[in-house]
Amino acid sequence: MPGGVYRVYPYRAPVANLPLRTRDLKLMKHVFLSALLALSAAALPLACDATALDAPLACNESGHQFIADLAQQQLIDPTPMRVERNSINAFRPAKGADLSAFGFHVFAVVGFEKDDPMFRTGDGEPLANSAYGAVVFGSDADVQDAVTQAGSTAIVHHVGPHITAIFCKRN
């Protein structure tokens, strides 16, 4: 084309013509990103399927009922992993169970009922005749705000940095 304008496009070699190392890196990057996307998509429903303990943590049931219901649903291991001096029994969530309380991830469930064979007794004075709750990841203030907004009468207790207990107790 005389007097015309010619456009020069940069030449991109097809992936097959790239040196072996560059081609392998591009392929590994593609496979990694595809796998990451697939795992993220698969994990999304799991994050939404947490069993919420909000209703029982409104403090309207006994320690026996709370723990027995969770054990019957196979959401917790029915054998306590720890018994405190004040007789509070700590139960771990069952393998594959995802529990939440007021939007916070639960990593332990606690409970006690006086004279109930489901619970072991500690060597100190029991906290209450009946008590139950959940131990969550979250700051005291954030957990207290969520419990208050939900209208629960549960007690919020500091356990450690970003670890908080939500308790219901009856005497």
PALO-864999 format. One line per field, with one value per residue: residue number from 1; x negated, y negated, z of N, C-alpha, C, O, CB in turn. Coordinates in steps of 0.2 Angstrom, whole numbers. Glycine has a CB too. Layout:
residues N
i (NUM|...)
n.u (X|...)
n.v (Y|...)
n.w (Z|...)
ca.u (X|...)
ca.v (Y|...)
ca.w (Z|...)
c.u (X|...)
c.v (Y|...)
c.w (Z|...)
o.u (X|...)
o.v (Y|...)
o.w (Z|...)
cb.u (X|...)
cb.v (Y|...)
cb.w (Z|...)
end
This chain:
residues 171
i (1|2|3|4|5|6|7|8|9|10|11|12|13|14|15|16|17|18|19|20|21|22|23|24|25|26|27|28|29|30|31|32|33|34|35|36|37|38|39|40|41|42|43|44|45|46|47|48|49|50|51|52|53|54|55|56|57|58|59|60|61|62|63|64|65|66|67|68|69|70|71|72|73|74|75|76|77|78|79|80|81|82|83|84|85|86|87|88|89|90|91|92|93|94|95|96|97|98|99|100|101|102|103|104|105|106|107|108|109|110|111|112|113|114|115|116|117|118|119|120|121|122|123|124|125|126|127|128|129|130|131|132|133|134|135|136|137|138|139|140|141|142|143|144|145|146|147|148|149|150|151|152|153|154|155|156|157|158|159|160|161|162|163|164|165|166|167|168|169|170|171)
n.u (-4|-5|-10|-2|3|-6|-3|-12|-12|-16|-25|-19|-25|-18|-13|-18|-30|-38|-53|-57|-57|-50|-37|-33|-32|-22|-11|-11|-7|6|12|11|18|31|34|34|45|55|54|58|71|77|75|83|97|96|92|104|112|112|117|128|127|135|149|150|141|148|151|161|162|157|140|139|148|143|130|133|142|133|124|132|135|123|113|104|90|95|88|80|66|59|60|64|59|70|80|85|87|78|81|76|79|86|78|77|88|95|97|106|107|117|112|98|84|85|74|75|86|95|101|112|121|128|127|129|125|119|110|93|87|78|64|66|77|93|97|111|127|132|125|119|112|102|86|77|69|64|65|68|76|82|89|98|105|112|119|128|135|142|151|149|147|135|119|104|87|70|57|44|32|42|50|65|78|95|108|121|130|138|145)
n.v (6|-9|-24|-22|-18|-8|4|10|25|32|47|62|77|93|103|116|114|108|107|122|120|108|111|122|115|106|115|122|111|108|121|120|109|112|123|117|108|118|124|113|111|123|122|112|115|122|113|106|116|117|123|114|109|100|99|109|102|92|94|102|115|131|136|150|152|144|149|163|162|158|168|179|175|177|167|164|171|183|186|177|166|160|156|144|137|131|139|137|145|147|149|155|149|161|171|163|155|139|126|111|96|83|78|80|91|107|116|124|132|130|137|141|150|152|167|176|189|188|178|175|172|159|155|144|131|132|121|118|125|128|126|119|117|108|108|96|89|72|55|49|37|37|49|47|36|43|53|45|38|48|50|59|66|71|73|65|69|66|76|77|69|63|74|79|83|88|89|97|99|107|107)
n.w (0|-6|1|12|29|39|51|65|73|89|89|96|102|100|114|112|106|115|125|135|149|152|146|154|166|164|162|174|182|177|180|194|197|193|201|213|212|210|223|231|227|231|245|249|251|262|272|274|279|293|309|318|335|341|345|356|365|370|382|388|391|399|405|403|392|382|379|377|366|356|356|352|339|334|333|342|351|362|374|386|383|393|410|421|437|442|438|425|410|395|378|362|345|334|322|306|309|310|319|325|334|337|325|327|326|333|344|355|366|381|396|411|422|438|447|436|426|414|414|421|437|444|455|463|469|461|447|444|447|434|419|403|387|374|367|358|344|345|350|366|367|354|354|364|359|349|356|364|354|348|358|369|385|389|397|394|394|396|390|384|373|360|362|368|380|380|391|399|413|427|444)
ca.u (0|-9|-7|3|0|-7|-4|-17|-10|-21|-24|-19|-26|-13|-16|-22|-37|-42|-58|-53|-56|-44|-31|-31|-30|-15|-7|-10|-3|13|15|12|24|37|35|36|52|59|55|61|78|79|75|88|103|94|92|111|116|110|123|128|129|138|155|149|137|153|151|168|162|152|134|140|152|139|125|137|144|127|121|137|134|116|110|98|88|99|83|76|59|56|65|61|60|77|84|86|84|76|82|73|84|85|74|82|94|93|102|105|112|118|107|91|82|84|69|76|93|94|108|112|127|126|130|130|120|116|104|89|86|71|62|68|84|96|99|118|131|133|121|117|110|97|80|77|63|67|63|73|81|86|94|103|110|116|124|132|139|146|156|147|145|128|113|98|81|63|53|38|32|47|54|71|83|102|111|128|130|144|143)
ca.v (0|-15|-30|-20|-17|-1|5|16|28|36|54|67|84|98|107|122|112|105|112|127|118|103|115|126|110|104|121|123|105|110|126|118|104|116|127|112|106|123|125|108|112|129|120|107|118|125|107|104|121|118|124|109|110|94|100|111|97|87|96|104|122|133|138|156|152|141|154|169|161|157|175|183|173|179|161|163|177|184|187|171|166|157|155|139|137|129|144|136|150|144|154|152|151|167|170|161|151|132|123|104|93|76|76|82|98|110|121|128|131|132|138|145|151|156|174|178|194|186|174|177|167|156|156|138|129|131|115|117|131|130|120|121|111|110|104|93|84|65|51|48|32|39|54|44|33|48|56|40|36|54|51|65|64|74|69|65|69|66|82|76|64|65|80|77|88|86|93|97|103|107|110)
ca.w (0|-6|5|17|35|41|58|67|79|92|88|102|100|103|119|110|103|120|128|139|156|151|144|160|171|162|163|181|184|175|184|201|198|192|207|219|210|212|230|234|226|235|252|250|254|269|276|275|282|300|313|323|342|344|349|363|369|373|389|390|392|404|402|400|386|377|377|375|359|352|355|348|332|332|332|347|354|369|380|387|382|399|415|425|444|444|435|418|405|388|373|356|340|330|316|301|312|310|324|326|339|335|319|328|325|340|344|361|369|388|400|417|426|444|448|430|424|407|416|426|442|446|462|466|469|454|445|445|446|427|415|397|383|369|367|352|342|344|355|371|365|348|355|369|355|345|360|366|348|348|364|373|392|390|400|390|398|393|391|382|368|355|364|373|382|380|396|402|420|432|450)
c.u (-4|-6|-3|-1|-1|-7|-8|-14|-16|-20|-24|-19|-20|-17|-20|-29|-41|-47|-54|-52|-50|-37|-29|-29|-23|-10|-6|-6|4|16|16|18|31|39|37|43|57|60|59|69|81|80|81|94|102|94|99|115|115|117|123|131|133|144|154|145|142|154|158|168|157|146|135|143|147|134|128|139|138|124|125|136|127|112|104|96|91|94|79|69|55|62|61|63|67|82|87|83|83|77|79|79|82|81|79|87|91|99|100|109|111|113|100|90|81|79|70|83|92|101|107|119|126|130|132|124|116|110|100|88|79|70|63|75|87|98|106|121|131|129|120|115|105|91|78|70|66|65|69|79|85|91|99|108|115|121|129|137|144|152|154|145|138|123|107|92|75|60|46|38|37|50|59|76|90|105|118|128|137|142|149)
c.v (-6|-21|-28|-19|-10|0|11|19|32|44|58|74|88|101|113|120|109|110|116|124|113|106|119|121|108|109|122|117|106|115|124|113|107|120|123|110|112|125|120|109|118|127|115|109|120|119|105|110|122|119|119|111|104|95|103|107|91|88|98|112|124|135|145|156|149|146|160|168|161|164|179|181|174|172|160|170|178|185|180|171|164|156|150|140|136|133|143|141|146|150|151|154|158|166|168|156|144|128|115|102|86|73|77|89|101|116|125|127|134|133|141|145|155|162|177|183|192|182|176|171|165|157|149|137|128|123|113|124|133|124|123|115|113|105|102|89|77|61|50|43|34|44|51|40|37|51|51|38|42|54|56|62|68|70|70|64|70|72|80|71|67|72|78|83|85|91|92|101|102|110|113)
c.w (0|-3|10|24|37|48|60|73|82|91|95|99|103|109|117|108|108|122|134|146|156|150|151|166|170|163|170|184|183|179|191|202|197|198|213|218|212|219|234|233|230|242|253|253|261|274|278|278|290|304|318|330|345|348|356|368|371|380|392|390|397|401|399|393|380|375|374|367|354|351|351|341|329|330|337|349|361|375|380|386|388|404|420|432|446|440|428|414|398|383|366|350|336|324|310|303|312|314|324|331|338|330|321|328|332|339|350|363|376|391|406|419|432|444|441|427|418|408|421|431|443|453|466|467|462|453|446|445|439|423|408|393|377|369|360|350|341|350|360|369|359|349|360|364|351|350|362|360|347|353|369|380|394|393|396|395|394|395|389|376|362|356|369|374|382|385|397|408|424|438|453)
o.u (-7|0|0|-7|4|-11|-8|-14|-19|-14|-29|-15|-19|-23|-25|-33|-47|-46|-49|-46|-46|-33|-23|-24|-19|-4|0|-2|9|22|21|22|36|45|41|46|62|65|62|73|86|84|83|97|106|96|100|120|116|122|118|136|134|145|157|146|139|158|160|174|154|145|132|141|147|133|125|138|139|122|123|137|126|108|99|100|90|97|76|66|49|67|56|67|70|88|91|77|88|73|80|82|76|82|84|91|85|105|94|114|106|110|96|94|78|79|66|85|89|106|101|123|123|136|136|119|111|106|102|89|75|74|61|79|85|100|108|118|131|131|118|117|105|92|78|67|71|64|75|85|91|97|105|114|121|127|135|143|150|156|159|142|136|123|106|91|74|59|41|43|35|52|57|77|90|106|120|125|140|138|149)
o.v (-8|-22|-33|-19|-6|-4|17|15|36|46|57|76|87|102|114|125|107|116|114|125|113|105|118|122|107|108|123|118|105|114|125|114|106|120|124|109|110|126|121|108|117|129|115|106|120|120|102|108|127|115|118|114|104|92|101|107|86|85|96|115|120|136|147|159|152|147|163|173|164|166|183|186|173|173|156|175|174|184|178|176|164|154|151|144|139|132|147|142|143|155|145|159|159|160|172|153|143|128|113|105|82|68|76|93|99|120|130|121|138|130|145|140|161|163|181|180|195|181|180|165|169|158|149|142|124|120|108|129|139|118|129|110|119|100|106|87|76|64|51|44|33|44|53|40|36|52|53|38|41|58|58|57|68|64|76|60|74|74|82|68|72|75|76|87|79|97|86|107|97|114|116)
o.w (5|-4|14|24|36|52|56|78|79|91|99|95|109|109|121|108|107|122|136|149|161|154|152|169|174|165|172|189|187|181|194|207|200|200|217|223|215|222|238|237|232|246|259|258|265|280|283|281|292|303|322|330|351|353|361|374|373|383|397|390|400|395|394|389|375|369|369|363|349|345|347|337|324|325|336|348|365|381|376|388|389|402|423|434|450|440|425|414|396|384|365|351|336|321|309|299|314|311|324|333|339|330|316|330|336|335|351|363|377|389|407|419|432|442|441|427|416|404|426|429|444|457|472|466|458|457|448|443|437|425|408|394|376|372|356|355|337|356|358|369|359|347|359|366|351|348|363|361|344|353|373|381|400|392|393|399|390|401|393|374|359|351|375|369|385|383|397|408|424|439|459)
cb.u (5|-11|-4|6|3|-13|4|-24|-4|-22|-30|-12|-33|-10|-10|-18|-36|-38|-64|-58|-62|-46|-32|-38|-35|-15|-9|-17|-6|13|10|5|23|36|28|31|52|57|47|59|79|74|68|90|106|87|88|114|115|106|123|132|124|140|160|145|131|159|149|173|161|155|129|144|158|135|121|142|148|122|120|144|136|116|115|100|80|104|78|78|57|53|67|64|55|78|90|85|89|70|89|66|84|92|70|84|96|93|102|106|109|117|108|89|76|91|62|71|99|91|112|107|133|129|136|131|122|121|107|82|90|70|55|65|85|102|97|121|138|140|115|123|107|101|73|83|59|74|61|71|77|81|90|100|106|112|120|129|135|142|162|142|150|126|111|98|82|59|56|34|25|43|49|74|81|105|106|134|124|150|141)
cb.v (0|-17|-34|-13|-21|2|7|13|33|35|57|66|86|103|109|126|107|102|108|133|115|98|120|129|104|102|127|123|99|112|132|114|98|121|131|106|104|130|125|101|114|134|117|103|123|128|101|103|127|112|131|103|113|89|105|118|95|87|90|102|126|139|138|160|147|135|156|171|154|152|178|182|165|184|155|159|178|189|193|168|162|150|161|132|133|122|145|129|156|141|156|155|145|171|176|167|153|129|126|100|95|72|69|79|99|113|118|128|136|126|142|142|155|151|174|173|201|182|167|179|169|149|158|132|123|135|113|113|131|131|118|125|106|108|108|89|86|66|44|46|25|41|60|39|28|53|58|33|35|60|51|69|66|78|72|59|75|59|88|82|63|65|86|71|92|85|93|100|101|112|104)
cb.w (6|-14|0|15|41|38|61|67|78|99|83|106|101|98|124|105|97|126|131|140|158|146|138|163|172|154|159|185|181|167|184|203|193|186|209|219|203|208|233|231|218|234|254|243|250|269|273|268|278|303|316|320|346|338|345|363|365|368|394|384|386|408|408|405|387|380|384|379|359|354|362|351|331|326|333|353|354|368|378|394|376|397|419|423|448|442|439|416|405|388|372|354|335|329|314|298|319|302|331|319|347|342|318|335|321|342|344|366|365|391|395|422|421|450|453|424|424|403|418|423|449|443|463|462|473|453|437|439|449|425|419|393|387|362|371|350|336|343|353|378|363|342|359|374|350|342|367|368|342|347|361|370|397|384|407|385|403|395|387|380|365|348|366|370|388|373|402|397|424|429|455)
end
